[in-house]
Amino acid sequence: MGLTFFSFLMGSINGIFNTSDNFDDLIEEKLDSLDMWIKKIEKSNKPFHIQPTLYNDIRKYVEQAFLYDFNLVIEEFQFYQQITPKMQTDLIQNTRVFKEFERSFNHFFEECERGFTNELIISMYCRIYTPGKTVISYKSNVKEMYFIRQGLVEVYNNENDELDKEKPILYLPKYSYFGDYQILYNLKSNILFKTLAHTPEDKKNGSFETMPDIIFMCISKDVLQELCDLFPQTAENIKRRSLERRHRFMQQKNLNSRRYNQKNQPNSSKPHSATSTDQASHKPGDDGETEDALEDFYSDEEPENFESQKEDMKQYLNKLNKRIDTLVEALKKADSMMAKMGDQKAIIEQINSKKNSKGKVKTNDGKDKRSIAEFFKE
């Protein structure tokens, strides 16, 4: 009975997604429901109305969510985790939106196990960026891996190290991906990724037409690392490939690196350092590249040392507690002194006399008396 139900369910899903007209009709039906919902909001907030630009943005992003947020299948429905692995594979391989995505990024999935591919695709979600926006900034911790579904991405060296300012070192076209080696090796990004605002041809011709939004399919760092733990063979394959990709990125980076260019001049007297932020990750030998050389990371790629951060925070809190204790003791003394001073007139006179006095206040034994504020300048 259960097998019959799931077979019927799979047939229904495949029938919906495999037929282009039916799938488009399904989206239109959902967007019609969205229009009704927006009209109800406007009706309940008369005389205010949703601006046309905002309405178009809402409609566009909801449509993109239905088209590209693959993780809706597991977030909104329980059936996917309940069907057999073979049924899961059939769903991914025979559903139009999933099948097209896997085929478009076959260069990434070709060395991945079937279970890894299924779980990765079904866990993906959509990110939409406008042209000219930074996706991954310099020295940032990468939290998502990006697959370019639409548009172009420019890659830049750190602006403080560029030979040619604002010159991209690479262009990543549609169906490229990035953020892989930073996540797999827990590295910071020592290059900057930015959505393309204008094509090189437009810049040369002085034509600056509006570019379409850039659409990414993303997988979170946590999910990718969990899948690598579950599928160690696939993890080994994509890690090896990501190191090779990183090497090519760094080669392009060094072509527009001021420090790398200076330190690799023939007359340079400075010693070569494999971990320098401005030198190549390794020197290629006559026998080809080695895995050890590929893993010579730059110092500005090193991840945050969370243990040292915890220790720094502990020291800060200890210092803060000491200052708070000092303040509490001072307030207790002030309260005790106020109780001994008597009426308000006497208190005001003592305050005025302290304001008019020069230098530090002397105590009865002739020593300088420190104010509360001085404790917080240490």
NUFINU-785262 format. One record per residue (C-alpha): residue number from 1; x, y, z. Coordinates in nm, 3 decimals, padded with zeros to 5 digits. Example, Ala and Ser with C-alpha at 12.3 -4.5 7.8 and 13.67 -1.06 7.14 Angstrom:
BEGIN
{nr: 1&x: 01.230&y: -00.450&z: 00.780}
{nr: 2&x: 01.367&y: -00.106&z: 00.714}
***
This chain:
BEGIN
{nr: 1&x: 00.000&y: 00.000&z: 00.000}
{nr: 2&x: 00.280&y: 00.239&z: 00.095}
{nr: 3&x: 00.476&y: 00.156&z: -00.220}
{nr: 4&x: 00.170&y: 00.221&z: -00.433}
{nr: 5&x: 00.113&y: 00.558&z: -00.266}
{nr: 6&x: 00.471&y: 00.673&z: -00.318}
{nr: 7&x: 00.467&y: 00.557&z: -00.680}
{nr: 8&x: 00.155&y: 00.763&z: -00.738}
{nr: 9&x: 00.313&y: 01.059&z: -00.559}
{nr: 10&x: 00.632&y: 01.039&z: -00.765}
{nr: 11&x: 00.433&y: 01.011&z: -01.085}
{nr: 12&x: 00.230&y: 01.319&z: -00.991}
{nr: 13&x: 00.539&y: 01.525&z: -00.911}
{nr: 14&x: 00.720&y: 01.422&z: -01.229}
{nr: 15&x: 00.411&y: 01.495&z: -01.432}
{nr: 16&x: 00.397&y: 01.846&z: -01.294}
{nr: 17&x: 00.766&y: 01.932&z: -01.336}
{nr: 18&x: 00.835&y: 01.754&z: -01.662}
{nr: 19&x: 00.564&y: 01.938&z: -01.853}
{nr: 20&x: 00.672&y: 02.296&z: -01.914}
{nr: 21&x: 00.316&y: 02.430&z: -01.955}
{nr: 22&x: 00.192&y: 02.261&z: -01.637}
{nr: 23&x: 00.486&y: 02.394&z: -01.437}
{nr: 24&x: 00.436&y: 02.749&z: -01.567}
{nr: 25&x: 00.066&y: 02.721&z: -01.489}
{nr: 26&x: 00.151&y: 02.610&z: -01.136}
{nr: 27&x: 00.370&y: 02.918&z: -01.083}
{nr: 28&x: 00.100&y: 03.146&z: -01.223}
{nr: 29&x: -00.150&y: 02.992&z: -00.983}
{nr: 30&x: 00.081&y: 03.067&z: -00.689}
{nr: 31&x: 00.141&y: 03.422&z: -00.811}
{nr: 32&x: -00.235&y: 03.476&z: -00.843}
{nr: 33&x: -00.268&y: 03.372&z: -00.478}
{nr: 34&x: 00.008&y: 03.624&z: -00.397}
{nr: 35&x: -00.188&y: 03.899&z: -00.576}
{nr: 36&x: -00.498&y: 03.820&z: -00.371}
{nr: 37&x: -00.292&y: 03.832&z: -00.051}
{nr: 38&x: -00.144&y: 04.172&z: -00.146}
{nr: 39&x: -00.488&y: 04.311&z: -00.226}
{nr: 40&x: -00.614&y: 04.201&z: 00.115}
{nr: 41&x: -00.322&y: 04.383&z: 00.279}
{nr: 42&x: -00.397&y: 04.700&z: 00.083}
{nr: 43&x: -00.767&y: 04.676&z: 00.167}
{nr: 44&x: -00.692&y: 04.647&z: 00.538}
{nr: 45&x: -00.457&y: 04.949&z: 00.526}
{nr: 46&x: -00.661&y: 05.200&z: 00.327}
{nr: 47&x: -00.586&y: 05.464&z: 00.203}
{nr: 48&x: -00.225&y: 05.337&z: 00.177}
{nr: 49&x: -00.114&y: 05.126&z: -00.119}
{nr: 50&x: 00.191&y: 04.919&z: -00.206}
{nr: 51&x: 00.411&y: 05.102&z: -00.454}
{nr: 52&x: 00.431&y: 04.944&z: -00.802}
{nr: 53&x: 00.810&y: 04.900&z: -00.776}
{nr: 54&x: 00.776&y: 04.717&z: -00.445}
{nr: 55&x: 00.493&y: 04.504&z: -00.585}
{nr: 56&x: 00.704&y: 04.402&z: -00.886}
{nr: 57&x: 00.997&y: 04.315&z: -00.659}
{nr: 58&x: 00.776&y: 04.100&z: -00.436}
{nr: 59&x: 00.630&y: 03.918&z: -00.733}
{nr: 60&x: 00.973&y: 03.866&z: -00.893}
{nr: 61&x: 01.138&y: 03.728&z: -00.578}
{nr: 62&x: 00.848&y: 03.497&z: -00.500}
{nr: 63&x: 00.861&y: 03.361&z: -00.856}
{nr: 64&x: 01.238&y: 03.310&z: -00.826}
{nr: 65&x: 01.183&y: 03.126&z: -00.498}
{nr: 66&x: 00.944&y: 02.879&z: -00.665}
{nr: 67&x: 01.187&y: 02.830&z: -00.953}
{nr: 68&x: 01.516&y: 02.805&z: -00.765}
{nr: 69&x: 01.468&y: 02.740&z: -00.392}
{nr: 70&x: 01.518&y: 02.365&z: -00.411}
{nr: 71&x: 01.521&y: 02.332&z: -00.034}
{nr: 72&x: 01.148&y: 02.412&z: -00.025}
{nr: 73&x: 01.098&y: 02.042&z: -00.101}
{nr: 74&x: 01.249&y: 01.936&z: 00.233}
{nr: 75&x: 01.144&y: 02.242&z: 00.433}
{nr: 76&x: 00.777&y: 02.233&z: 00.339}
{nr: 77&x: 00.719&y: 01.862&z: 00.288}
{nr: 78&x: 00.822&y: 01.546&z: 00.473}
{nr: 79&x: 00.786&y: 01.297&z: 00.189}
{nr: 80&x: 01.142&y: 01.336&z: 00.050}
{nr: 81&x: 01.311&y: 01.198&z: 00.362}
{nr: 82&x: 01.059&y: 00.912&z: 00.377}
{nr: 83&x: 01.109&y: 00.774&z: 00.026}
{nr: 84&x: 01.386&y: 00.531&z: -00.066}
{nr: 85&x: 01.728&y: 00.652&z: -00.198}
{nr: 86&x: 01.636&y: 00.517&z: -00.543}
{nr: 87&x: 01.315&y: 00.721&z: -00.543}
{nr: 88&x: 01.515&y: 01.027&z: -00.434}
{nr: 89&x: 01.750&y: 00.975&z: -00.728}
{nr: 90&x: 01.454&y: 00.935&z: -00.965}
{nr: 91&x: 01.309&y: 01.260&z: -00.834}
{nr: 92&x: 01.633&y: 01.453&z: -00.889}
{nr: 93&x: 01.709&y: 01.302&z: -01.230}
{nr: 94&x: 01.358&y: 01.324&z: -01.373}
{nr: 95&x: 01.232&y: 01.656&z: -01.233}
{nr: 96&x: 01.292&y: 01.930&z: -01.488}
{nr: 97&x: 01.434&y: 02.203&z: -01.259}
{nr: 98&x: 01.667&y: 01.963&z: -01.075}
{nr: 99&x: 01.775&y: 01.781&z: -01.389}
{nr: 100&x: 01.864&y: 02.104&z: -01.571}
{nr: 101&x: 02.068&y: 02.229&z: -01.277}
{nr: 102&x: 02.266&y: 01.904&z: -01.245}
{nr: 103&x: 02.337&y: 01.899&z: -01.617}
{nr: 104&x: 02.448&y: 02.263&z: -01.616}
{nr: 105&x: 02.699&y: 02.200&z: -01.336}
{nr: 106&x: 02.808&y: 01.855&z: -01.446}
{nr: 107&x: 03.173&y: 01.971&z: -01.424}
{nr: 108&x: 03.123&y: 01.990&z: -01.046}
{nr: 109&x: 02.904&y: 01.682&z: -00.996}
{nr: 110&x: 03.090&y: 01.442&z: -01.227}
{nr: 111&x: 03.316&y: 01.311&z: -00.946}
{nr: 112&x: 03.046&y: 01.315&z: -00.677}
{nr: 113&x: 02.863&y: 01.013&z: -00.541}
{nr: 114&x: 02.493&y: 00.991&z: -00.623}
{nr: 115&x: 02.381&y: 01.037&z: -00.263}
{nr: 116&x: 02.599&y: 01.348&z: -00.224}
{nr: 117&x: 02.455&y: 01.499&z: -00.542}
{nr: 118&x: 02.096&y: 01.432&z: -00.433}
{nr: 119&x: 02.141&y: 01.583&z: -00.087}
{nr: 120&x: 02.336&y: 01.884&z: -00.216}
{nr: 121&x: 02.081&y: 01.978&z: -00.481}
{nr: 122&x: 01.780&y: 01.932&z: -00.256}
{nr: 123&x: 01.942&y: 02.156&z: 00.010}
{nr: 124&x: 02.016&y: 02.451&z: -00.219}
{nr: 125&x: 01.853&y: 02.792&z: -00.207}
{nr: 126&x: 01.854&y: 03.104&z: -00.421}
{nr: 127&x: 02.040&y: 03.434&z: -00.370}
{nr: 128&x: 01.972&y: 03.731&z: -00.599}
{nr: 129&x: 02.223&y: 04.016&z: -00.624}
{nr: 130&x: 02.195&y: 04.340&z: -00.817}
{nr: 131&x: 02.489&y: 04.434&z: -01.046}
{nr: 132&x: 02.799&y: 04.584&z: -00.884}
{nr: 133&x: 02.747&y: 04.427&z: -00.539}
{nr: 134&x: 03.017&y: 04.254&z: -00.336}
{nr: 135&x: 02.942&y: 03.886&z: -00.279}
{nr: 136&x: 03.256&y: 03.786&z: -00.084}
{nr: 137&x: 03.480&y: 04.059&z: 00.055}
{nr: 138&x: 03.853&y: 04.047&z: 00.122}
{nr: 139&x: 03.957&y: 03.851&z: 00.435}
{nr: 140&x: 03.598&y: 03.748&z: 00.506}
{nr: 141&x: 03.492&y: 03.406&z: 00.632}
{nr: 142&x: 03.302&y: 03.236&z: 00.350}
{nr: 143&x: 02.968&y: 03.098&z: 00.472}
{nr: 144&x: 02.816&y: 02.983&z: 00.143}
{nr: 145&x: 02.927&y: 02.817&z: -00.178}
{nr: 146&x: 02.789&y: 02.993&z: -00.487}
{nr: 147&x: 02.679&y: 02.843&z: -00.819}
{nr: 148&x: 02.616&y: 03.110&z: -01.086}
{nr: 149&x: 02.276&y: 03.047&z: -01.244}
{nr: 150&x: 02.254&y: 03.380&z: -01.426}
{nr: 151&x: 02.498&y: 03.666&z: -01.484}
{nr: 152&x: 02.871&y: 03.725&z: -01.447}
{nr: 153&x: 03.102&y: 03.767&z: -01.147}
{nr: 154&x: 03.426&y: 03.968&z: -01.136}
{nr: 155&x: 03.719&y: 03.860&z: -00.920}
{nr: 156&x: 03.958&y: 04.122&z: -00.782}
{nr: 157&x: 04.281&y: 04.126&z: -00.585}
{nr: 158&x: 04.295&y: 04.317&z: -00.256}
{nr: 159&x: 04.273&y: 04.688&z: -00.347}
{nr: 160&x: 04.583&y: 04.771&z: -00.137}
{nr: 161&x: 04.789&y: 04.526&z: -00.343}
{nr: 162&x: 04.666&y: 04.595&z: -00.696}
{nr: 163&x: 04.904&y: 04.700&z: -00.971}
{nr: 164&x: 04.618&y: 04.816&z: -01.192}
{nr: 165&x: 04.344&y: 04.963&z: -00.979}
{nr: 166&x: 03.995&y: 04.821&z: -01.023}
{nr: 167&x: 04.115&y: 04.570&z: -01.281}
{nr: 168&x: 03.954&y: 04.225&z: -01.246}
{nr: 169&x: 04.188&y: 03.929&z: -01.235}
{nr: 170&x: 03.915&y: 03.692&z: -01.357}
{nr: 171&x: 03.561&y: 03.682&z: -01.493}
{nr: 172&x: 03.343&y: 03.393&z: -01.379}
{nr: 173&x: 03.069&y: 03.322&z: -01.636}
{nr: 174&x: 02.733&y: 03.152&z: -01.605}
{nr: 175&x: 02.756&y: 02.797&z: -01.465}
{nr: 176&x: 03.078&y: 02.871&z: -01.275}
{nr: 177&x: 03.105&y: 02.828&z: -00.900}
{nr: 178&x: 03.319&y: 02.972&z: -00.619}
{nr: 179&x: 03.365&y: 02.963&z: -00.242}
{nr: 180&x: 03.452&y: 02.592&z: -00.253}
{nr: 181&x: 03.814&y: 02.580&z: -00.137}
{nr: 182&x: 03.758&y: 02.848&z: 00.129}
{nr: 183&x: 03.488&y: 02.632&z: 00.293}
{nr: 184&x: 03.654&y: 02.294&z: 00.242}
{nr: 185&x: 03.985&y: 02.413&z: 00.393}
{nr: 186&x: 03.836&y: 02.667&z: 00.636}
{nr: 187&x: 04.018&y: 02.962&z: 00.478}
{nr: 188&x: 03.945&y: 03.330&z: 00.461}
{nr: 189&x: 03.902&y: 03.475&z: 00.113}
{nr: 190&x: 04.209&y: 03.674&z: 00.007}
{nr: 191&x: 04.033&y: 03.783&z: -00.313}
{nr: 192&x: 03.713&y: 03.975&z: -00.369}
{nr: 193&x: 03.409&y: 03.849&z: -00.565}
{nr: 194&x: 03.171&y: 04.108&z: -00.708}
{nr: 195&x: 02.872&y: 04.090&z: -00.941}
{nr: 196&x: 02.938&y: 04.241&z: -01.283}
{nr: 197&x: 02.801&y: 04.592&z: -01.327}
{nr: 198&x: 02.919&y: 04.652&z: -01.685}
{nr: 199&x: 03.084&y: 04.428&z: -01.942}
{nr: 200&x: 03.436&y: 04.515&z: -02.067}
{nr: 201&x: 03.285&y: 04.598&z: -02.409}
{nr: 202&x: 03.041&y: 04.843&z: -02.249}
{nr: 203&x: 03.327&y: 05.014&z: -02.063}
{nr: 204&x: 03.527&y: 05.053&z: -02.385}
{nr: 205&x: 03.229&y: 05.186&z: -02.580}
{nr: 206&x: 03.108&y: 05.408&z: -02.298}
{nr: 207&x: 02.773&y: 05.231&z: -02.303}
{nr: 208&x: 02.633&y: 05.158&z: -01.957}
{nr: 209&x: 02.307&y: 04.974&z: -02.003}
{nr: 210&x: 02.127&y: 04.829&z: -01.703}
{nr: 211&x: 02.246&y: 04.474&z: -01.634}
{nr: 212&x: 02.006&y: 04.202&z: -01.517}
{nr: 213&x: 02.018&y: 04.067&z: -01.164}
{nr: 214&x: 02.272&y: 03.794&z: -01.090}
{nr: 215&x: 02.115&y: 03.470&z: -00.963}
{nr: 216&x: 02.313&y: 03.229&z: -00.746}
{nr: 217&x: 02.222&y: 02.886&z: -00.620}
{nr: 218&x: 02.385&y: 02.844&z: -00.280}
{nr: 219&x: 02.470&y: 02.575&z: -00.030}
{nr: 220&x: 02.555&y: 02.670&z: 00.326}
{nr: 221&x: 02.894&y: 02.596&z: 00.480}
{nr: 222&x: 02.745&y: 02.377&z: 00.752}
{nr: 223&x: 02.548&y: 02.159&z: 00.508}
{nr: 224&x: 02.844&y: 02.118&z: 00.273}
{nr: 225&x: 03.072&y: 02.013&z: 00.558}
{nr: 226&x: 02.811&y: 01.766&z: 00.689}
{nr: 227&x: 02.779&y: 01.609&z: 00.343}
{nr: 228&x: 03.158&y: 01.581&z: 00.318}
{nr: 229&x: 03.158&y: 01.390&z: 00.648}
{nr: 230&x: 02.886&y: 01.157&z: 00.518}
{nr: 231&x: 03.056&y: 01.100&z: 00.180}
{nr: 232&x: 03.435&y: 01.092&z: 00.241}
{nr: 233&x: 03.523&y: 00.975&z: -00.111}
{nr: 234&x: 03.337&y: 01.265&z: -00.267}
{nr: 235&x: 03.495&y: 01.499&z: -00.011}
{nr: 236&x: 03.841&y: 01.382&z: -00.117}
{nr: 237&x: 03.757&y: 01.436&z: -00.486}
{nr: 238&x: 03.617&y: 01.787&z: -00.452}
{nr: 239&x: 03.892&y: 01.892&z: -00.210}
{nr: 240&x: 04.158&y: 01.786&z: -00.459}
{nr: 241&x: 03.985&y: 01.973&z: -00.738}
{nr: 242&x: 03.931&y: 02.281&z: -00.519}
{nr: 243&x: 04.306&y: 02.301&z: -00.448}
{nr: 244&x: 04.375&y: 02.299&z: -00.821}
{nr: 245&x: 04.117&y: 02.573&z: -00.870}
{nr: 246&x: 04.269&y: 02.778&z: -00.590}
{nr: 247&x: 04.611&y: 02.750&z: -00.752}
{nr: 248&x: 04.474&y: 02.897&z: -01.075}
{nr: 249&x: 04.302&y: 03.176&z: -00.882}
{nr: 250&x: 04.630&y: 03.262&z: -00.706}
{nr: 251&x: 04.822&y: 03.261&z: -01.035}
{nr: 252&x: 04.579&y: 03.522&z: -01.170}
{nr: 253&x: 04.595&y: 03.715&z: -00.844}
{nr: 254&x: 04.974&y: 03.742&z: -00.861}
{nr: 255&x: 04.956&y: 03.890&z: -01.212}
{nr: 256&x: 04.800&y: 04.199&z: -01.057}
{nr: 257&x: 04.987&y: 04.197&z: -00.724}
{nr: 258&x: 05.215&y: 04.490&z: -00.649}
{nr: 259&x: 05.398&y: 04.318&z: -00.364}
{nr: 260&x: 05.440&y: 03.993&z: -00.555}
{nr: 261&x: 05.583&y: 04.187&z: -00.849}
{nr: 262&x: 05.827&y: 04.377&z: -00.625}
{nr: 263&x: 05.946&y: 04.072&z: -00.432}
{nr: 264&x: 06.001&y: 03.867&z: -00.745}
{nr: 265&x: 06.220&y: 04.121&z: -00.922}
{nr: 266&x: 06.562&y: 03.974&z: -01.017}
{nr: 267&x: 06.749&y: 04.217&z: -00.789}
{nr: 268&x: 06.517&y: 04.174&z: -00.495}
{nr: 269&x: 06.713&y: 04.113&z: -00.176}
{nr: 270&x: 06.415&y: 04.003&z: 00.029}
{nr: 271&x: 06.389&y: 03.631&z: 00.108}
{nr: 272&x: 06.116&y: 03.421&z: -00.050}
{nr: 273&x: 05.838&y: 03.317&z: 00.188}
{nr: 274&x: 05.581&y: 03.053&z: 00.099}
{nr: 275&x: 05.327&y: 03.199&z: 00.341}
{nr: 276&x: 05.361&y: 03.560&z: 00.226}
{nr: 277&x: 05.036&y: 03.730&z: 00.138}
{nr: 278&x: 05.183&y: 03.863&z: -00.183}
{nr: 279&x: 05.378&y: 03.568&z: -00.321}
{nr: 280&x: 05.272&y: 03.259&z: -00.509}
{nr: 281&x: 05.154&y: 02.968&z: -00.301}
{nr: 282&x: 05.436&y: 02.756&z: -00.436}
{nr: 283&x: 05.705&y: 02.735&z: -00.703}
{nr: 284&x: 05.630&y: 02.488&z: -00.978}
{nr: 285&x: 05.905&y: 02.233&z: -01.026}
{nr: 286&x: 06.023&y: 02.045&z: -01.329}
{nr: 287&x: 05.830&y: 01.739&z: -01.220}
{nr: 288&x: 05.497&y: 01.921&z: -01.198}
{nr: 289&x: 05.285&y: 02.036&z: -00.909}
{nr: 290&x: 05.271&y: 01.849&z: -00.580}
{nr: 291&x: 04.983&y: 01.828&z: -00.333}
{nr: 292&x: 05.203&y: 01.966&z: -00.054}
{nr: 293&x: 05.284&y: 02.271&z: -00.264}
{nr: 294&x: 04.915&y: 02.327&z: -00.338}
{nr: 295&x: 04.847&y: 02.343&z: 00.036}
{nr: 296&x: 05.095&y: 02.626&z: 00.100}
{nr: 297&x: 04.830&y: 02.880&z: 00.189}
{nr: 298&x: 04.885&y: 03.255&z: 00.223}
{nr: 299&x: 04.891&y: 03.416&z: 00.565}
{nr: 300&x: 04.587&y: 03.633&z: 00.483}
{nr: 301&x: 04.387&y: 03.314&z: 00.415}
{nr: 302&x: 04.439&y: 03.177&z: 00.765}
{nr: 303&x: 04.109&y: 03.141&z: 00.950}
{nr: 304&x: 04.024&y: 03.312&z: 01.275}
{nr: 305&x: 04.183&y: 03.153&z: 01.580}
{nr: 306&x: 03.871&y: 03.099&z: 01.788}
{nr: 307&x: 04.068&y: 02.977&z: 02.091}
{nr: 308&x: 04.270&y: 03.297&z: 02.103}
{nr: 309&x: 03.948&y: 03.496&z: 02.061}
{nr: 310&x: 03.801&y: 03.317&z: 02.363}
{nr: 311&x: 04.115&y: 03.392&z: 02.563}
{nr: 312&x: 04.108&y: 03.760&z: 02.461}
{nr: 313&x: 03.743&y: 03.784&z: 02.563}
{nr: 314&x: 03.821&y: 03.621&z: 02.898}
{nr: 315&x: 04.096&y: 03.875&z: 02.967}
{nr: 316&x: 03.867&y: 04.162&z: 02.866}
{nr: 317&x: 03.589&y: 04.041&z: 03.097}
{nr: 318&x: 03.836&y: 04.006&z: 03.386}
{nr: 319&x: 03.953&y: 04.365&z: 03.338}
{nr: 320&x: 03.593&y: 04.483&z: 03.306}
{nr: 321&x: 03.499&y: 04.303&z: 03.631}
{nr: 322&x: 03.789&y: 04.471&z: 03.812}
{nr: 323&x: 03.676&y: 04.813&z: 03.694}
{nr: 324&x: 03.318&y: 04.739&z: 03.795}
{nr: 325&x: 03.440&y: 04.633&z: 04.141}
{nr: 326&x: 03.632&y: 04.960&z: 04.166}
{nr: 327&x: 03.322&y: 05.157&z: 04.068}
{nr: 328&x: 03.104&y: 04.971&z: 04.319}
{nr: 329&x: 03.353&y: 05.040&z: 04.599}
{nr: 330&x: 03.366&y: 05.407&z: 04.503}
{nr: 331&x: 02.986&y: 05.430&z: 04.504}
{nr: 332&x: 02.972&y: 05.267&z: 04.847}
{nr: 333&x: 03.222&y: 05.522&z: 04.981}
{nr: 334&x: 03.026&y: 05.804&z: 04.820}
{nr: 335&x: 02.704&y: 05.681&z: 04.980}
{nr: 336&x: 02.875&y: 05.660&z: 05.319}
{nr: 337&x: 03.016&y: 06.013&z: 05.284}
{nr: 338&x: 02.677&y: 06.152&z: 05.177}
{nr: 339&x: 02.521&y: 06.007&z: 05.490}
{nr: 340&x: 02.779&y: 06.190&z: 05.707}
{nr: 341&x: 02.754&y: 06.529&z: 05.533}
{nr: 342&x: 02.425&y: 06.643&z: 05.673}
{nr: 343&x: 02.186&y: 06.883&z: 05.504}
{nr: 344&x: 02.168&y: 06.977&z: 05.135}
{nr: 345&x: 02.324&y: 07.319&z: 05.185}
{nr: 346&x: 02.641&y: 07.169&z: 05.328}
{nr: 347&x: 02.664&y: 06.922&z: 05.040}
{nr: 348&x: 02.630&y: 07.201&z: 04.779}
{nr: 349&x: 02.899&y: 07.405&z: 04.953}
{nr: 350&x: 03.142&y: 07.112&z: 04.952}
{nr: 351&x: 03.073&y: 07.047&z: 04.581}
{nr: 352&x: 03.139&y: 07.411&z: 04.494}
{nr: 353&x: 03.457&y: 07.420&z: 04.699}
{nr: 354&x: 03.589&y: 07.114&z: 04.512}
{nr: 355&x: 03.507&y: 07.273&z: 04.177}
{nr: 356&x: 03.693&y: 07.590&z: 04.268}
{nr: 357&x: 03.996&y: 07.413&z: 04.411}
{nr: 358&x: 04.297&y: 07.361&z: 04.189}
{nr: 359&x: 04.500&y: 07.041&z: 04.163}
{nr: 360&x: 04.414&y: 06.720&z: 04.332}
{nr: 361&x: 04.211&y: 06.703&z: 04.649}
{nr: 362&x: 04.409&y: 06.625&z: 04.961}
{nr: 363&x: 04.292&y: 06.377&z: 05.221}
{nr: 364&x: 04.337&y: 06.422&z: 05.596}
{nr: 365&x: 04.671&y: 06.241&z: 05.588}
{nr: 366&x: 04.801&y: 06.475&z: 05.312}
{nr: 367&x: 04.791&y: 06.223&z: 05.027}
{nr: 368&x: 04.637&y: 06.288&z: 04.686}
{nr: 369&x: 04.285&y: 06.160&z: 04.651}
{nr: 370&x: 04.203&y: 06.007&z: 04.314}
{nr: 371&x: 03.868&y: 06.067&z: 04.146}
{nr: 372&x: 03.650&y: 05.781&z: 04.020}
{nr: 373&x: 03.713&y: 05.880&z: 03.658}
{nr: 374&x: 04.086&y: 05.818&z: 03.690}
{nr: 375&x: 04.026&y: 05.447&z: 03.749}
{nr: 376&x: 03.876&y: 05.416&z: 03.400}
{nr: 377&x: 04.175&y: 05.577&z: 03.226}
{nr: 378&x: 04.410&y: 05.294&z: 03.324}
***
